[in-house]
């Protein structure tokens, strides 16, 4: 019996195949087997990704791996299913399994989706959005390529196409090529390593005896990141603690505080769960206030040993001042002085004043939606980080002042993200790290009030306060300063600054640190 010509040609192509791919297609010619294998591939990758990178890719290696594996999974699904439906099936299956596999990982970037609030949109974008870009977009491209390749392998020949059909084919190919080029460019950006420039002399040559490095130190079982820079490794060490909890200020320190590197070895500490240390957040259940203080002490001792100094200068900004006060309380003998910038004293009182003033401002401005949200939420503290949005995110509007004469403007932290000390993924995850770390640590500091818990410190204390600091911070800080007993204490007001005077008026802050050094440096 004769076979129809088309069927004979089809059998011939599959049998002779184009090598191993053709043989594979012959094996999975049964649709149920093909669908089962395609789903198995997507499910397997989802399980692996959920275990390996529950918060999404964080390092360059993880990012490139996500892109490569996503492409391969999509390609396999397309080849097996032989239809562009693989472009839907593979990503959806992966996404569902991935979400199930990472249940137990907590934080705004991995919790429920809340697109009705600005914080919720940001959490979705920097969490699931970044991961989707790195894993799902290559998977879509791979599925399209795999489906096209499979159809070509099983086709009897090149079919004749009409104009519209041919145009559609070329459009699809154009989109695939453009997507591929975008992914190649994205991979190049992801692969870019983080670096920090050497400290150079007037001729552009590295200064002998200087230090300029990005490093990691094992602290409490986690590899935490430090940026260390100084014109001379013999200079006093300054350890800087960023705000938050969850903030990373490598960019601000590089853009606005370089002058400090002339007199100090400036060490900027990305605390666990923040910036370059975001990948060390988990398990989040082990992240406590006591652990954060212990990490600060451990870093201090590492620096003392490395640079051969008995004491270091401790500078904290906002949340970093909380860690700083607690560290100085615990072991004052390790520190030459404590400098608090935008000093925090009682977080719950600060937030309550913000809430009160924001509610009054909303009523004055006739913002009924904000007023209703604040009224419904009630005064802080809150269990859900998203509830803080209404109470504290209108600071610039409630307490406006001119930033025109300042080195850092109204954008504040966001102005300082794009420095070479961060990789692309670290830049993309800075906000996510802030939100996830804040959600763990901030509830743990609601009982802090230094006016009753830290009325005496055994080191010289300097407070750098902006004249335009919000009342919720300025009033408790002044009260604490008045109560504080210390070997010496000084409060300096920066006339054009708010909460971040060390970067808003960096020259004036450098002058303050020169005074601190002159007043506290040990005599030969």
Secondary structure as UniProt FT lines:
FT   HELIX           5..16
FT   TURN            17..18
FT   HELIX           19..27
FT   HELIX           31..52
FT   TURN            54..55
FT   HELIX           60..81
FT   TURN            84..85
FT   HELIX           86..101
FT   TURN            102..104
FT   TURN            108..110
FT   TURN            115..116
FT   HELIX           118..124
FT   HELIX           125..129
FT   HELIX           130..131
FT   HELIX           132..136
FT   HELIX           137..154
FT   HELIX           163..191
FT   TURN            202..203
FT   TURN            208..209
FT   STRAND          211..219
FT   TURN            220..221
FT   STRAND          222..230
FT   TURN            233..234
FT   STRAND          236..241
FT   TURN            244..246
FT   HELIX           250..256
FT   HELIX           258..262
FT   STRAND          264..270
FT   TURN            272..273
FT   HELIX           275..280
FT   HELIX           284..286
FT   HELIX           289..307
FT   STRAND          312..317
FT   HELIX           319..330
FT   HELIX           332..334
FT   STRAND          335..341
FT   HELIX           347..365
FT   HELIX           368..377
FT   HELIX           385..387
FT   HELIX           388..392
FT   TURN            393..394
FT   HELIX           395..398
FT   TURN            404..405
FT   TURN            410..411
FT   HELIX           412..416
FT   TURN            420..421
FT   HELIX           424..441
FT   HELIX           442..445
FT   TURN            446..447
FT   HELIX           450..453
FT   STRAND          460..466
FT   TURN            467..468
FT   HELIX           471..483
FT   STRAND          489..494
FT   TURN            495..496
FT   HELIX           501..504
FT   HELIX           506..520
//
